[in-house]
Amino acid sequence: MTATCVILDIGGVLEITPETGWVQRWEERLELPVGTVHERMRDVWRAGSVGSISEREVHEQVTVRLGLDAPQGEAFMADLWAEYLGTPNEELIDYVRGLQGRCRLGILSNSFVGARERETALYRFDELVEQIVYSHEIGIEKPDLRAFEAACASLDVRPEDCLFIDDVAVNVEAARAAGMQAHRFEDNARTITRIAAHLDAGPSRSARARVPAGR
């Protein structure tokens, strides 16, 4: 299928996600050395990002490895999700909503088990774009080229006709290596300008050349 396409990241792009300092606060509360939480939980965080562990199992591992009681475990996970979900980037979300019907729209996100349910409830990203590809659902994270291939396949579009937006440089470079056009998100104004230029250019010339001329 020949179609102009825009695929966006979530955290740091559609969501504003500054660090809240929650991990450091928990280490102070539990009188743990700095870095202990991530050291003890690193393999669990990794497993959650590629879906090889359930959300319930994450919660269980948090309580066991950090020695938390049930209320503390709930509070810990609430703090984790508060930083993860951040706040909506309303300006960019409104702009993307206005693109519906003009191009194919998708999301490609390095995620965590439980993200789809929470982001759907809070931000209705499922109504903003046609397809959302989460790393915890496909078992592959950016910058693996297969993640970008999965996003294009989900929308039935050619990589060269897609503009990918991400705030992480290595992911932007990987998208280009996968054959996509890519833009590193720094602010809404430059991102909106880049998307508009992509839409004005339309599908790639090579793709248009294969479309039979009308009679």
N, C-alpha and C positions, 0 to 999 in steps of 0.2 A: 504494500500500500504506500502511495506517495502522499505524504502529509507533513506540514510543518508541525513541530512538536516542541513543547517546553516541559522539562522535567526538573523538579526542585527538591532540594534537601529540606528537612524539617528543622532540626535543632540548629540555632544560629542563623536561620534564614526565615522560615515561616513562624518559628517560635524564637523569642528573645530569651536566651538562657544563660545569664551571668552566673558565675559561681556564687553560691550562697554561704559557703563556709560550714555547711552542715557536718561534713566528715570531721573537721577539726573540733567542732563543738562536741561531737560524740566522743572523740578521743579524750578530750578534757574531762567530760562527764564520767567516763569509765576509767580515767587515770591510766590511759594507754599512751605509749610513746607515739610521737608523730609518725604517720605512715603505716601504723599497725592495721588499721581497717582495710586499706587496699591490699596490704601484704597478705592478710588472712583471707580476703575475699576475691583475690584476683582471678582465680580459676572459675569461680562462680559468676563473676561479672562477665567473663568471656563466654561461658556456657549460656548465660542468659541472652547474650547478644546474637548468638547463632541458633537459639532455640533448642539446645540439647539438654535443657533443664526446664522444668515447669516453674511457673510463678510461685506455686505453693512450696516447691522444693527450695527455691531461692530464699523464701521467708524462713523455712526451717533451718537452712544453713546459716543464715544471719544470726538467728537466736543461739544456735549451738556454738558457732565459732567465736562469737563475741560475748557469750555468756549473758544473754539478755533474757529477762522474763517476758511473758506474753505482752503486757502493755508496752514495755520498752521496744519489743520487736515491731509492734504496730507503729509506734512513733518513729522508729528508725526508717521503716519503709515509707512512711508518709513524708519524711524529710527528703528521702531519695527522690520520690516522685515529684515533689514540689520543685526541686531544681531541674529535674529532667524535663518537665512540662513547661516550665517558665511561664511566659505570658505571650499572647498572640501578637504577631507583627501585623497589626490591623491594616496599615497602609498597603503593604505588599499583598496581603490576603485579598483586600478589596480590589486591587489591580488585577490579580490573577482571576478573580471571579468575573471580572469584566471581559476576560479573554475567552470565556466559555462560548463555544460555537465558532470561534475564529481559528483555533488550532487544537491539536491533541494536547492534553494536559495530564501529567503524571507526577508522582512523588517517588523518590528513591532515598531511603533512610537507613542508616545504621541505627538499630533500634534495640529494644529489650523486651523480653516476654511481658505482656500486659500493656504494651504501648498502644496497640491498635484500639483496644477497648477504651482506654482513657482519652486518647486523642480524638476518637470519634465522638465520645460524650462531650468533651470540652469544646472542640474546635470544628467538628463536622468536616474534617478534611475529605471524607468519603463523598461529600457533596460538592467539594471544590474541584476535584480532579477525577479523571476517569479510572485511573489505576494507582494503587499504592503498593509499592514493593518494599517490604520490611526485611531487614537482614535476619531477624529471628524467625521469619517464616520461610525463607529460602535457604537458610544455613550458610549464607555467604555475605561477607562485609565488603564495603568499599575499603581500599582501592582495588580489590580483585576485579579484573576486567569482566568476569562472569556476572557480577552484580549489574553492571551497565548493560550487558547483553540481555539480562533478564528483564530489565526495565523497558528496553526497546521492544522486546518480544511481547511483553504484556500489552503494549499499545499497538502492536503490529506496524511499527514504523522503522525506517532506516536510520541507523546511527547518525549519518551525515545530515539528516534533516532535523536533528534534535539539538536543542540548546539545553545544557545542563548547568544548574546553578547550585553552588556549594560554597561554604565559608572556609573550607579546608583546602589548602593549596595542593596537597598530594592527591586529593580526590578529583580536583579540577584537571590536573595533569593526567590522571588515569582515564578520565572521561575522554580526553583528547586522544589518548593512546587507543581507546576503544572505537575511535572514528567519529566521535561526537564533537560538536562545537561546545565550548564551555566558558563559563564566566565565574570568577571568584566574587562572592558576595562580600561587599564592604559597607554599602549603605543602600537604602531603597532607591535613591535618585539614579545612581549609576546603573543599578540592576534593571530598573524599569526602562531606562534608555537603551540598554543592551537588548532586552527582550523585544522592545519595539523595533529595533533595527533588524533583529532576526525575523520577525514577522513580516516586515516590509520586503525582505529579501525573498521570502517564500521558499518552497522546496528547492533542493539543489538542482543545478542545471542538468547534471547527468540524469537525475530522476525525471525531470520534465521532458527531456529528450526522448524518453521511452514512451511517453503518453501519446497515443495516436492523435493526429490532428483531426478536427471535426470537418465534415463535408457539408 
